[in-house]
Amino acid sequence: MAKPVQVTVSSPTNIAVIKYWGKRDAKANTPINSSVSITINQRDLRTVTTVTASKEFSKDRLWLNGTEESVADNKRVLAVFREVRARAGDRVDSTTGEVAVKAADWASMRVYVVSANNFPTAAGLASSAAGYAALAHALGELMCYTGSLDELSAVARQGSGSACRSLHGGFVAWDMGAKADGTDSMARQVAPAEHWPELDVLILVVSDAKKTVSSTSGMDTSIKTSKLLAHRAASVVPERMVRMEAAYLARDFAAFAELAMADSNQFHSTCLDTYPPIFYMNDVSRAVIQVVHAFNSACGETRAGYTFDAGPNAVLLTRKEHTAQLLAAVLAFFPPSAEAEAGFVNDAALRAQAAKAGQPAGLPALLAKMAPLKGLVKKVYHTDVGPGAHPLDDAESLATPNGLPHAPPPPPAGATWGIQLAWALGLGYPLACIGGALMGK
């Protein structure tokens, strides 16, 4: 038996600051408008994917967060496989310099995929973007994809639209393209992560539950029923794309944050203009918006911004010099429950700084009628802008040399009988993959 070939890749999630909503062509997964995003640092939120190829495998297989999923029934996964195989190249052995796998041989080799997120799936944190970017990049590395990274982003787009933006780091634009076949609908890097090191991000997890209306379903309904969406795509977004790119390149935080907030508000307005209306945000989301605007008023300038994707979780934008004060305001109005106190903020040092900094002096008076919403924010991530998808060392592989998922780890020391039972039934490992970051691990 020939030795299987294996590659492991890490990919980030991304947060759009000019939103895409609605497909121009559902089959090609092309958008009705361009969009632009920041890439979230993989130190905090990422998908890791290991792909293993062998002529001995009888079919392609996929394990997501510890559970095997059908490849044959997933058109998006099949599209990514198909497009990478179509532009596969020769794989050269780094030790001998000889061709280990010829380009033509990839068509007869099957692939095992093992993938895991360290953040909640389908909760509005762009898990599908990270997942499909990781899959496309891992297959591209494995099969020596012959196109550019921008062209590979068009492959990732066929899995999940926003996945194309996660291949690049920093500040990334997804140009909608004009060609009917979608080949020019791809992502490009506007600026690397190093361009604006002062930019900081707080993510407030309001809910880690799966969305009741998927993004794909929501987009389809909005396209059919929302006149506001059509106006937004044709008349609003093009001008905002230009302004947003200019603000980011100039590191103009006030312009950047205010435009991000306005675009987030309009995106959710199109969801309300959909029939029947779609409610991705909830009362806690709206309270976060209220606190951010009051925070800026108390500071006398725009020091924070927000953006919400298709879910209730808030992404707060600020500069590092103001992060501690912003976190102090979040903790004052959204304190954790007693059960969530330990590890509520993933950055203990920042939490200590927030306790010293305190919230702006005038903020309590501005929000005097707003009672603290204890326990309604589940977790706070402190992160920033980071690099795009990239290969990992073999030590971080999620699979055995033969491509199967590693055996689940033993249950935690001192685990209750219920957790031990979950591990015995094979539930502990996927729960750990999905919820590890939420548990402060």
FENKATA-V576860 format. One line per field, one symbol per residue. ss: DSSP state (H for helix, E for strand, C for the rest). psi: psi as a letter, one per 20 degrees, with the letter a starting at -180 (. if undefined). A space follows every 50 residues. Layout:
# FENKATA-V576860
ss: ???
psi: ???
This chain:
# FENKATA-V576860
ss: CCCCEEEEEEEECEEEEECCCCEEECCCCEECCCEEEEEECCCCCEEEEE EEEECCCCCCEEEECCEEECCCCCHHHHHHHHHHHHCCCCEECCCCCCEE ECHHHHHHCEEEEEEEECCCCCCCCCHHHHHHHHHHHHHHHHCCCCCCHH HHHHHHHHHCCCHHHHCCCCEEEEECCCCCCCCCCEEEEEECHHHHCCEE EEEEECCCCCCCCCHHHHHHHHHHHCHHHHHHHHHHHHHHHHHHHHHHHC CCHHHHHHHHHHHHHHHHHHHHHCCCCCCCCCHHHHHHHHHHHHHHHHHC CCCEEEECCCCCCEEEEEEHHHHHHHHHHHHHHCCCCHHHCCCCECCHHH HHHHHHHCCCCCHHHHCCCCCCCCCCCCEEEEEEECCCCEECCHHHCCEC CCCCECCCCCCCCCCCHHHHHHHHCCHHHHHHHHHCCCCCC
psi: pqpqpqqpqpqrrqopioqpopphohgilqriqrrqrqpppihgprpppp ppqqiiphrpqppolippqpghiohgghgggghghhkqapppphghjqoh pqhiihhjpqppppqpqkrppkjkklhhggghgggggghgggjlpirrhg hhhhghhigpgihhiihqrcpppophriqhijhjnrqqpgqrhihmiipq pppoohpjqqqhoqgggggghghhiohhggggghiggghhgghggggghi lnggggghhggghgghghhhhhiqpqqpnhqahgghhggggghhghghij roiqrqqpbmrippoppaqhijgghghhgghhilqqrhhjgpjgpinhgh hhhhhhgrrqhighhhkhioqpnpjiphqpppaaqaraqqqrqhhjqirr hjiqqqqqrqqqpjqrhghhggghijhgghhhggjghhjj.
